[in-house]
Amino acid sequence: MYAELEDYEHAVIPLQLALRAGMLTEEGEIKRLADLLLYNQIPYRCGKTLTDAIDAKKVKADQKVMETLSNCWIASREYDKAIAPLTRAAEMSSDGRLFVRLGEVHVQRGEWAKATDALGKGINAGDLKNLPDAQVLMGIAFYNQKKLKEAKTWFERARQSGKTKDQADGWIRHIDSELAAQ
């Protein structure tokens, strides 16, 4: 009833109680609870709920569920827990969006080689809405691996977009000054 009234904050309460009482048995009900938890900014509980449901084989680990699970962990800043479901979701996806998201998580963790790998897969898979942003991230990941020429190549690609031109130009100037100092 709360959901019908778009009172999502209160809608989550009876579903959580039903889950604890063992009354949520349908996959759709558990997914609805997870979505409400994430919507209400309770991401850790969302991740725990989905993980438990997947482990108990109450929810099928398809691309959408894995993406939701990774979003729960990312929103909780539990990046270690986000990696596996996000990797699975990206591998099931037909575009590169989730590989780019995986690259972003690796950037957050300072895992530069893993970031370039995931970003490369995402860029190669294509169909990205923000290709220049992915190119900037690729440049940053290469820069942090001390691969200045590769980084500069990616920043030069990113500067072709008006959206990322200024940021890419700043990185290119910085890299040029480092290369000149060497």
C-alpha positions in Angstrom: 0.0 0.0 0.0 2.8 2.4 0.9 4.5 1.8 -2.5 1.2 2.5 -4.3 1.1 5.8 -2.4 4.7 6.4 -3.4 5.7 6.5 0.3 8.8 4.4 -0.3 10.4 5.3 3.0 7.5 3.5 4.8 7.1 0.8 2.2 10.5 -0.7 3.0 9.5 -1.4 6.7 6.9 -4.1 6.2 9.0 -5.9 3.5 12.0 -6.0 5.9 9.8 -7.4 8.7 8.4 -10.0 6.2 11.9 -11.0 5.2 13.0 -11.5 8.8 9.9 -13.6 9.4 10.8 -15.7 6.4 7.6 -14.6 4.6 9.4 -13.2 1.5 9.9 -16.2 -0.7 9.3 -14.9 -4.2 12.2 -13.5 -6.2 10.2 -10.4 -7.2 9.5 -9.6 -3.6 13.1 -9.8 -2.6 14.2 -7.7 -5.6 11.6 -5.1 -4.7 12.9 -4.9 -1.2 16.5 -4.5 -2.4 15.4 -1.8 -4.8 13.6 0.0 -2.0 16.6 -0.3 0.3 18.9 1.2 -2.3 16.3 3.9 -3.1 16.0 4.8 0.6 19.8 5.1 0.8 20.3 1.9 2.9 22.8 0.3 0.6 24.7 -2.0 3.0 21.4 -3.7 4.0 20.5 -3.9 0.3 23.8 -5.7 -0.5 23.4 -8.0 2.4 19.8 -8.8 1.5 20.7 -9.6 -2.1 23.9 -11.6 -1.2 21.9 -13.7 1.2 19.1 -14.3 -1.3 21.5 -15.3 -4.0 23.4 -17.6 -1.7 20.1 -19.2 -0.7 19.1 -19.5 -4.3 16.0 -17.4 -3.8 17.2 -14.8 -6.4 18.8 -15.7 -9.7 22.2 -13.9 -10.2 21.4 -12.4 -13.6 22.9 -9.2 -15.0 20.4 -6.8 -13.5 20.7 -8.4 -10.0 24.5 -8.4 -10.2 24.5 -4.7 -11.2 22.1 -3.8 -8.4 24.3 -5.8 -5.9 27.4 -4.0 -7.1 25.6 -0.6 -6.8 24.7 -1.5 -3.3 28.3 -2.2 -2.3 29.6 0.8 -4.2 27.1 3.1 -2.4 28.2 1.5 0.9 31.8 2.2 -0.1 32.5 -1.5 0.1 34.5 -1.5 -3.1 36.1 -4.9 -2.4 32.6 -6.5 -2.3 31.5 -4.6 -5.4 34.2 -6.1 -7.7 32.9 -9.7 -8.2 29.2 -8.8 -8.9 30.2 -5.9 -11.1 32.6 -8.1 -13.1 29.9 -10.7 -13.6 27.4 -8.1 -14.7 29.9 -6.5 -17.1 30.6 -9.9 -18.6 26.9 -10.5 -19.2 26.3 -7.1 -20.7 26.3 -6.4 -24.4 27.8 -2.9 -24.1 30.8 -1.5 -22.3 29.1 0.6 -19.7 29.6 -1.8 -16.8 33.2 -2.5 -17.7 33.8 1.3 -17.5 32.0 1.3 -14.1 34.3 -1.5 -13.0 37.3 0.6 -14.2 36.0 3.4 -12.0 35.9 1.1 -9.0 39.5 0.0 -9.7 40.5 3.7 -9.9 38.9 4.3 -6.5 41.0 1.5 -5.1 44.2 2.7 -6.8 44.4 -0.6 -8.9 45.7 1.1 -12.0 46.5 -2.0 -14.2 43.1 -3.5 -13.4 41.5 -0.2 -14.2 43.2 0.0 -17.6 42.1 -3.6 -18.3 38.5 -2.9 -17.4 38.3 0.4 -19.1 39.9 -1.0 -22.3 37.2 -3.8 -22.3 34.5 -1.2 -21.9 35.8 1.1 -24.6 36.3 -1.8 -27.0 32.8 -3.1 -26.3 31.5 0.3 -27.3 28.0 1.8 -27.0 29.2 4.2 -24.3 27.3 7.4 -23.5 30.4 9.1 -22.0 33.3 7.8 -24.0 35.4 10.9 -23.3 35.1 10.4 -19.6 36.3 6.8 -20.0 39.2 8.1 -22.1 40.2 10.5 -19.3 40.0 7.7 -16.7 42.2 5.6 -19.0 44.7 8.4 -19.2 44.7 8.8 -15.4 45.2 5.0 -14.9 48.1 5.0 -17.3 49.6 8.1 -15.7 49.6 6.5 -12.3 51.4 3.5 -13.8 54.1 5.9 -14.9 53.2 5.2 -18.6 53.2 8.8 -19.6 53.2 8.4 -23.4 50.2 6.0 -23.2 48.4 8.4 -20.8 49.0 11.3 -23.2 47.5 9.4 -26.1 44.3 8.8 -24.1 44.1 12.5 -23.0 44.6 13.5 -26.6 41.6 11.4 -27.5 39.6 12.8 -24.7 40.3 16.4 -25.7 38.3 15.9 -28.9 35.2 16.4 -26.8 34.2 19.8 -25.6 33.1 18.2 -22.3 36.5 16.9 -21.3 38.8 19.2 -23.4 39.9 21.5 -20.6 40.6 18.6 -18.2 42.5 16.7 -20.9 44.5 19.8 -21.9 45.5 20.2 -18.2 46.8 16.6 -18.1 48.6 17.0 -21.4 50.4 20.1 -20.2 51.4 18.3 -17.0 52.7 15.3 -18.8 54.6 17.4 -21.3 56.3 19.2 -18.4 57.2 15.9 -16.8 58.6 14.5 -20.1 60.6 17.7 -20.6 62.1 17.4 -17.1 63.2 13.8 -17.9 
